[in-house]
Amino acid sequence: MKVRQKIAAYATALLALTGALTLAAPQAASAAGIDSCDLSKKVNELRGWDTNGKYNIVVWQESARQHSRFNGIVIQGHATARQCAAVVPETVHYFWVVFRDGEFTRKGDGGYRNWAFFGRWNRNDKYVKFLPR
C-alpha cells in the first residue's frame, strides 16, 4: 500500500472514530467504478462518505487540471480508465479529493468527461474557489 493511501485510510478511520465523518462503505474511495464519460457519478459516490455535509469534492481527468490547492483533505484517490469516446482507445488517469476548502482551475473544455465537483463554491468560468461548508 502506498504512503498516500495509508495516510488517507488512517485519516478516514480517525474521522469516523471521532464522529466527524460517517462512512457509507469502505470501498467508496476505491479505483473501481470510475465512469470516464460522466465523472459526476464518482462525485455522487464520494458524497456517501460525507453524510454530515462538511466537505467539498472534485473529480478530474489528469489533463484537465491547470492548478489546484486543497486544504483539509479527508480522502483522495486516483484511477486509470479508458478515455470516454476516444477515437483511439487511450488509458487516462483520473483523480478525486474530498476536502475542506481550496481552489481548482480547469484546463481545456468543461463537461463531465473532464471534471465534476460538489460543495460550496464560487465559480468564474474555469476557476472554482471552494469555501468551507
N, C-alpha and C positions, 0 to 999 in steps of 0.2 A: 504494500500500500504506500502511495506517495505521501510525502510530508504534508502537502496541502490537504489531501483527502483525510489524513489523520487529524489535522487541526480542525477541519470542518466537522468531522464526526464528533470530536471532543466538544467543540463549541455547541453543536446541536444538542448533544446529550446533556451538557451543563445547563443550557437554557430550558430544556424540557424538565430537568430536575427542579429548577428554581421557579417553574411555572410561567416563565417569560415567553415560552413558545410551546404550543401544543402540536405534537406531531400527528399527522394523519396516517402516514405509512412510511416505514424506513426506506423503502425503495423509491420514494418520490424524487430524490436527487440523483438517481442512477442515470447512466448514459443511455439506457434503453428507452425507446419510445419517443425520440425526437422526430417530429414531423417537419421535414425541411421545407415543405410548401406552406406551412402555417405555424410559425413559432409562437403564436398566441396560445396554442394548445399546451405548450410547455409552461407558459406563464400561468395558465389556469391550474395545471398540475402542481406547480410550486406554491400557488395560493393556498393549497391544502396544508402546507407547512406552517402557515401563519394565520391560524384560526382566530387569533386575537386582533388581527388587522394592524400590526405595528410596523410593518416593513414594506419597502418598495422592491420591485422585481424588474430585471431587464434580461432579455434573452436576445442574442445576436449572432449573426454569421460573422466569422472572423474578418472577412474583407469589408464588412460594413462599419467597423469601429474606427473612427478617426482619433478620438480621445475619450478617456473615461477616468473618473475618480469616484471611488465609493468609500463611504465611512460606515463603520459599524456593521461590517459584513457578518452575516449569520451563517450562510452557506453559499458555496459556489461550486460550479462543476463545468464539465465540457463533454462533448461527444463528437463523433465523426459520423457523417451520413452522406448519402448521395445527394448532390445538389438537385433541388427541385426543377423539373422540366428542362434540364440541361441537354443541349443537342449532343454533346459528347459527355457521357457519364463521368462525373468528377466527384471525388470524395472531398468534402468540405468540413471544416471544424466549426462547431457551434459552442457558445459559452453562455452561462447564466450565472446570475448573482442575486442574492436576497440580502438587502442592506438597509441601513437606517436613512442615510441621505447621501447626496453626491450629484454627479453630473455625467452626461453621456452625449457625445457628439457623433452623429452618424455620417459616414462617408458614402457617397453614392445615392441611389434612389431608395425610396422607402418601401413599404409593403411588408406583409407578414413573412415573406421569404427572407428578409434581411434583418428585421428586428421586431420586437414586440416588448411592451412594458406595461406595468401596472403600479398604481400607488398614488401618491400626492405629488404633483409636479406642475411646473410652468414650462411651456414649450415655445421656442422660436424657430420654426422650420426644422432644421437638423439638430438643433441644440435643445437638450432637456435638462432642466435643473430639478432634481428630486429634493423635496422638503421632508423633514421629519414628520411622521404620521402620528 
